[in-house]
Amino acid sequence: MIRAEIQQLVDRGVIRQSMSPWAAQCLCVEEDGKLRLCIDWRELNILLVSDGGGVGDMQTIFDGLKDKKYCIQLDLASGFHQMEIAEKTVPRRPFEMRMVCFGTSLARVLA
């Protein structure tokens, strides 16, 4: 299962082969009766420095929408894989992840 999932990610351009000295453990987690490939980013997350920014609280977000005429909601498949990672951060990741991955503590600033 892991090999097939990794090959699918390579085929989709989400990851590419790497000679990077960085590594993270892959594991499978059962969710809704299906196996899901996950990467344990805890060791990398310890090394990342947060900029302190964030999305903000929900009230502030809703206040910003109150006078708007349109609002859209999207649910993207493999959501984190929709954001390309800045090229300068790619070599620090195993397989040279080209798209943001779930579990990376600074996913919002890597793009």
N, CA, C and O of each residue as an XYZ file, in Angstrom:
444
protein
N       0.821     -1.188      0.000
C       0.000      0.000      0.000
C       0.870      1.258      0.000
O       0.597      2.203     -0.740
N       1.913      1.270      0.826
C       2.772      2.453      0.906
C       3.482      2.699     -0.423
O       3.536      3.833     -0.900
N       4.024      1.639     -1.020
C       4.722      1.802     -2.309
C       3.781      2.344     -3.384
O       4.158      3.221     -4.161
N       2.557      1.818     -3.425
C       1.583      2.268     -4.423
C       1.211      3.735     -4.205
O       1.100      4.493     -5.169
N       1.020      4.135     -2.962
C       0.668      5.523     -2.653
C       1.820      6.464     -3.003
O       1.594      7.537     -3.563
N       3.046      6.071     -2.680
C       4.213      6.896     -3.012
C       4.341      7.040     -4.528
O       4.621      8.132     -5.024
N       4.138      5.951     -5.264
C       4.210      6.025     -6.722
C       3.139      6.959     -7.273
O       3.394      7.712     -8.212
N       1.946      6.911     -6.695
C       0.871      7.801     -7.133
C       1.246      9.271     -6.880
O       0.970     10.132     -7.715
N       1.871      9.553     -5.738
C       2.302     10.921     -5.434
C       3.393     11.386     -6.398
O       3.413     12.551     -6.797
N       4.302     10.480     -6.773
C       5.335     10.800     -7.769
C       4.671     11.101     -9.110
O       4.995     12.094     -9.761
N       3.742     10.240     -9.519
C       3.059     10.409    -10.804
C       2.286     11.727    -10.877
O       2.195     12.333    -11.944
N       1.731     12.170     -9.752
C       0.951     13.415     -9.707
C       1.826     14.647     -9.521
O       1.315     15.767     -9.533
N       3.144     14.464     -9.347
C       4.050     15.595     -9.183
C       4.050     16.197     -7.794
O       4.551     17.305     -7.602
N       3.493     15.483     -6.813
C       3.454     15.980     -5.440
C       4.810     15.802     -4.775
O       5.226     16.638     -3.973
N       5.510     14.704     -5.107
C       6.840     14.439     -4.564
C       7.782     14.072     -5.697
O       7.344     13.714     -6.790
N       9.071     14.162     -5.430
C      10.075     13.699     -6.384
C      11.201     13.051     -5.588
O      11.364     13.329     -4.400
N      11.974     12.194     -6.235
C      13.064     11.508     -5.552
C      14.098     12.516     -5.080
O      14.263     13.582     -5.671
N      14.792     12.161     -4.003
C      15.722     13.093     -3.391
C      16.922     12.371     -2.810
O      16.846     11.188     -2.476
N      18.022     13.082     -2.691
C      19.205     12.596     -1.989
C      19.352     13.360     -0.673
O      20.434     13.373     -0.085
N      18.306     13.978     -0.217
C      18.316     14.792      0.998
C      18.668     13.960      2.225
O      18.242     12.810      2.328
N      19.443     14.522      3.162
C      19.744     13.812      4.405
C      18.566     13.833      5.379
O      18.615     13.155      6.405
N      17.527     14.581      5.087
C      16.359     14.666      5.954
C      15.466     13.454      5.733
O      15.395     12.923      4.625
N      14.792     13.023      6.776
C      13.893     11.872      6.666
C      12.752     12.011      7.659
O      12.890     12.663      8.693
N      11.634     11.397      7.337
C      10.482     11.343      8.239
C       9.820      9.986      8.047
O       9.789      9.448      6.940
N       9.302      9.451      9.120
C       8.708      8.118      9.097
C       7.338      8.133      8.417
O       6.505      8.995      8.698
N       7.115      7.168      7.520
C       5.803      6.954      6.909
C       5.081      5.874      7.699
O       5.700      4.922      8.175
N       3.789      6.024      7.833
C       2.995      5.002      8.495
C       1.597      5.005      7.909
O       1.180      5.968      7.266
N       0.885      3.924      8.137
C      -0.493      3.808      7.669
C      -1.433      3.933      8.858
O      -1.192      3.363      9.921
N      -2.501      4.681      8.663
C      -3.515      4.876      9.691
C      -4.847      4.455      9.087
O      -5.153      4.793      7.944
N      -5.639      3.715      9.863
C      -6.953      3.308      9.374
C      -7.955      4.416      9.665
O      -8.069      4.889     10.795
N      -8.675      4.819      8.630
C      -9.685      5.864      8.758
C     -10.901      5.453      7.940
O     -10.795      5.233      6.733
N     -12.032      5.350      8.579
C     -13.276      4.937      7.920
C     -13.119      3.610      7.181
O     -13.656      3.435      6.087
N     -12.384      2.681      7.781
C     -12.199      1.361      7.192
C     -11.184      1.310      6.064
O     -10.984      0.253      5.466
N     -10.539      2.431      5.761
C      -9.540      2.484      4.692
C      -8.190      2.860      5.287
O      -8.122      3.570      6.291
N      -7.119      2.382      4.665
C      -5.775      2.761      5.096
C      -5.385      4.086      4.453
O      -5.676      4.333      3.283
N      -4.727      4.928      5.231
C      -4.307      6.241      4.764
C      -2.820      6.403      5.057
O      -2.378      6.132      6.174
N      -2.050      6.840      4.075
C      -0.619      7.081      4.251
C      -0.422      8.390      5.004
O      -0.973      9.423      4.622
N       0.364      8.341      6.074
C       0.666      9.537      6.874
C       2.173      9.651      7.042
O       2.898      8.660      6.955
N       2.629     10.856      7.281
C       4.045     11.107      7.536
C       4.150     11.756      8.907
O       3.416     12.694      9.217
N       5.061     11.254      9.720
C       5.264     11.774     11.071
C       6.250     12.939     11.006
O       7.459     12.727     10.924
N       5.737     14.161     11.041
C       6.552     15.363     10.905
C       7.006     15.929     12.241
O       7.565     17.026     12.263
N       6.794     15.232     13.363
C       7.096     15.814     14.676
C       8.541     16.283     14.809
O       8.778     17.367     15.342
N       9.511     15.504     14.344
C      10.919     15.917     14.478
C      11.213     17.172     13.652
O      11.938     18.055     14.110
N      10.665     17.258     12.453
C      10.849     18.458     11.634
C      10.133     19.648     12.266
O      10.677     20.752     12.295
N       8.921     19.436     12.771
C       8.155     20.531     13.366
C       8.889     21.176     14.538
O       8.753     22.378     14.768
N       9.669     20.383     15.284
C      10.450     20.927     16.402
C      11.461     21.958     15.895
O      11.741     22.940     16.583
N      12.006     21.742     14.703
C      13.040     22.620     14.144
C      12.480     23.868     13.465
O      13.219     24.821     13.216
N      11.189     23.871     13.164
C      10.587     25.000     12.463
C      10.279     26.136     13.430
O       9.862     25.901     14.564
N      10.485     27.356     12.980
C      10.223     28.536     13.800
C       8.973     29.218     13.257
O       8.922     29.592     12.085
N       7.974     29.378     14.108
C       6.716     29.996     13.702
C       6.869     31.504     13.594
O       7.628     32.118     14.345
N       6.144     32.093     12.656
C       6.143     33.550     12.538
C       5.090     34.171     13.448
O       4.945     35.392     13.491
N       4.355     33.330     14.175
C       3.350     33.815     15.112
C       2.035     34.185     14.460
O       1.056     34.450     15.158
N       1.989     34.209     13.148
C       0.758     34.563     12.452
C      -0.220     33.404     12.441
O       0.122     32.283     12.818
N      -1.398     33.674     12.020
C      -2.403     32.631     11.955
C      -3.578     33.090     11.120
O      -3.577     34.190     10.567
N      -4.552     32.255     11.038
C      -5.747     32.562     10.264
C      -6.566     33.641     10.960
O      -7.175     34.477     10.291
N      -6.592     33.638     12.274
C      -7.390     34.596     13.035
C      -8.597     33.905     13.649
O      -8.882     32.744     13.357
N      -9.296     34.631     14.495
C     -10.462     34.023     15.138
C     -11.672     34.101     14.208
O     -11.714     34.931     13.300
N     -12.641     33.241     14.440
C     -13.804     33.126     13.553
C     -14.614     34.419     13.508
O     -15.116     34.781     12.444
N     -14.757     35.121     14.621
C     -15.546     36.357     14.629
C     -14.941     37.395     13.688
O     -15.667     38.074     12.962
N     -13.619     37.518     13.698
C     -12.944     38.459     12.800
C     -13.171     38.064     11.342
O     -13.394     38.919     10.485
N     -13.112     36.774     11.075
C     -13.353     36.288      9.709
C     -14.779     36.600      9.280
O     -14.995     37.103      8.178
N     -15.763     36.305     10.143
C     -17.167     36.574      9.810
C     -17.429     38.070      9.659
O     -18.187     38.474      8.776
N     -16.818     38.895     10.501
C     -16.972     40.346     10.380
C     -16.469     40.835      9.026
O     -17.049     41.752      8.444
N     -15.415     40.239      8.530
C     -14.875     40.615      7.229
C     -15.762     40.201      6.066
O     -15.629     40.736      4.965
N     -16.663     39.259      6.296
C     -17.553     38.769      5.243
C     -18.928     39.425      5.254
O     -19.685     39.259      4.297
N     -19.273     40.163      6.305
C     -20.663     40.608      6.501
C     -21.204     41.501      5.390
O     -22.400     41.440      5.106
N     -20.390     42.317      4.757
C     -20.874     43.210      3.701
C     -20.593     42.680      2.298
O     -20.796     43.390      1.313
N     -20.139     41.465      2.206
C     -19.793     40.892      0.905
C     -21.041     40.339      0.212
O     -21.959     39.836      0.859
N     -21.052     40.443     -1.099
C     -22.190     39.971     -1.883
C     -22.120     38.469     -2.122
O     -23.151     37.797     -2.160
N     -20.912     37.940     -2.283
C     -20.733     36.523     -2.580
C     -19.762     35.892     -1.595
O     -18.841     36.542     -1.100
N     -19.981     34.638     -1.327
C     -19.074     33.850     -0.497
C     -19.030     32.452     -1.106
O     -20.076     31.900     -1.446
N     -17.860     31.881     -1.247
C     -17.733     30.562     -1.855
C     -17.029     29.617     -0.893
O     -16.135     30.015     -0.146
N     -17.447     28.377     -0.927
C     -16.818     27.345     -0.107
C     -16.320     26.257     -1.046
O     -17.070     25.765     -1.889
N     -15.061     25.883     -0.900
C     -14.468     24.842     -1.731
C     -13.967     23.715     -0.852
O     -13.463     23.956      0.245
N     -14.099     22.509     -1.317
C     -13.548     21.346     -0.630
C     -12.681     20.623     -1.653
O     -13.189     19.873     -2.486
N     -11.384     20.848     -1.588
C     -10.466     20.284     -2.569
C     -10.005     18.897     -2.153
O      -9.716     18.660     -0.980
N      -9.936     17.989     -3.102
C      -9.407     16.647     -2.830
C      -7.938     16.775     -2.462
O      -7.205     17.533     -3.096
N      -7.498     16.040     -1.442
C      -6.109     16.113     -0.975
C      -5.707     17.572     -0.774
O      -4.713     18.035     -1.332
N      -6.475     18.273      0.015
C      -6.369     19.723      0.187
C      -4.974     20.283      0.333
O      -4.638     21.266     -0.327
N      -4.140     19.679      1.190
C      -2.799     20.216      1.380
C      -1.960     20.069      0.117
O      -1.023     20.840     -0.088
N      -2.276     19.100     -0.730
C      -1.510     18.896     -1.961
C      -1.858     19.933     -3.023
O      -1.316     19.877     -4.127
N      -2.738     20.868     -2.724
C      -3.102     21.923     -3.665
C      -2.152     23.120     -3.578
O      -2.146     23.969     -4.469
N      -1.343     23.193     -2.500
C      -0.445     24.334     -2.293
C       0.995     23.907     -2.560
O       1.536     23.042     -1.871
N       1.602     24.521     -3.562
C       2.985     24.190     -3.886
C       3.921     24.802     -2.842
O       3.713     25.928     -2.391
N       4.954     24.044     -2.464
C       5.924     24.503     -1.472
C       6.969     25.383     -2.154
O       7.390     25.105     -3.277
N       7.382     26.442     -1.466
C       8.440     27.312     -1.984
C       9.681     26.463     -2.263
O      10.078     25.650     -1.428
N      10.284     26.649     -3.417
C      11.416     25.823     -3.863
C      12.559     25.804     -2.853
O      13.223     24.777     -2.708
N      12.807     26.909     -2.151
C      13.927     26.961     -1.205
C      13.745     26.015     -0.020
O      14.730     25.673      0.635
N      12.512     25.579      0.279
C      12.290     24.670      1.407
C      12.259     23.208      0.980
O      12.311     22.323      1.834
N      12.176     22.935     -0.303
C      12.034     21.560     -0.797
C      13.170     20.639     -0.362
O      12.880     19.525      0.072
N      14.451     21.030     -0.450
C      15.532     20.103     -0.087
C      15.541     19.662      1.375
O      16.239     18.707      1.717
N      14.798     20.320      2.232
C      14.753     19.937      3.638
C      13.742     18.836      3.903
O      13.504     18.479      5.057
N      13.158     18.306      2.878
C      12.095     17.320      3.053
C      12.450     16.013      2.355
O      13.012     16.021      1.259
N      12.120     14.886      2.992
C      12.333     13.600      2.336
C      11.466     13.524      1.088
O      10.374     14.090      1.059
N      11.926     12.849      0.085
C      11.241     12.754     -1.201
C      11.087     14.108     -1.866
O      10.467     14.202     -2.925
N      11.640     15.167     -1.267
C      11.453     16.508     -1.798
C       9.988     16.745     -2.121
O       9.584     16.783     -3.283
N       9.215     16.900     -1.076
C       7.794     17.183     -1.215
C       7.646     18.484     -1.992
O       8.266     19.487     -1.640
N       6.846     18.481     -3.027
C       6.642     19.671     -3.838
C       5.364     20.400     -3.460
O       5.177     21.566     -3.807
N       4.480     19.701     -2.744
C       3.220     20.284     -2.295
C       3.149     20.170     -0.779
O       3.744     19.264     -0.195
N       2.436     21.067     -0.150
C       2.295     21.059      1.307
C       1.652     19.754      1.757
O       0.748     19.239      1.100
N       2.121     19.228      2.873
C       1.601     17.975      3.419
C       0.909     18.219      4.745
O       1.320     19.078      5.524
N      -0.140     17.461      4.993
C      -0.842     17.530      6.265
C       0.117     17.174      7.388
O       0.882     16.217      7.269
N       0.084     17.925      8.466
C       0.902     17.617      9.632
C       2.131     18.484      9.796
O       2.745     18.481     10.862
N       2.506     19.230      8.763
C       3.641     20.132      8.891
C       3.154     21.379      9.617
O       2.203     22.023      9.175
N       3.802     21.724     10.731
C       3.277     22.790     11.593
C       3.190     24.153     10.912
O       2.342     24.966     11.281
N       4.025     24.416      9.950
C       4.012     25.719      9.284
C       3.514     25.619      7.847
O       3.993     26.342      6.973
N       2.564     24.737      7.599
C       2.075     24.523      6.237
C       1.667     25.826      5.564
O       1.904     26.001      4.369
N       1.059     26.739      6.308
C       0.563     27.982      5.712
C       1.677     28.915      5.252
O       1.453     29.746      4.372
N       2.885     28.796      5.833
C       3.971     29.696      5.434
C       4.961     29.047      4.481
O       5.849     29.723      3.962
N       4.826     27.757      4.242
C       5.732     27.079      3.315
C       5.360     27.360      1.870
O       6.197     27.245      0.974
N       4.114     27.726      1.642
C       3.642     27.948      0.276
C       4.077     29.304     -0.233
O       3.769     29.665     -1.369
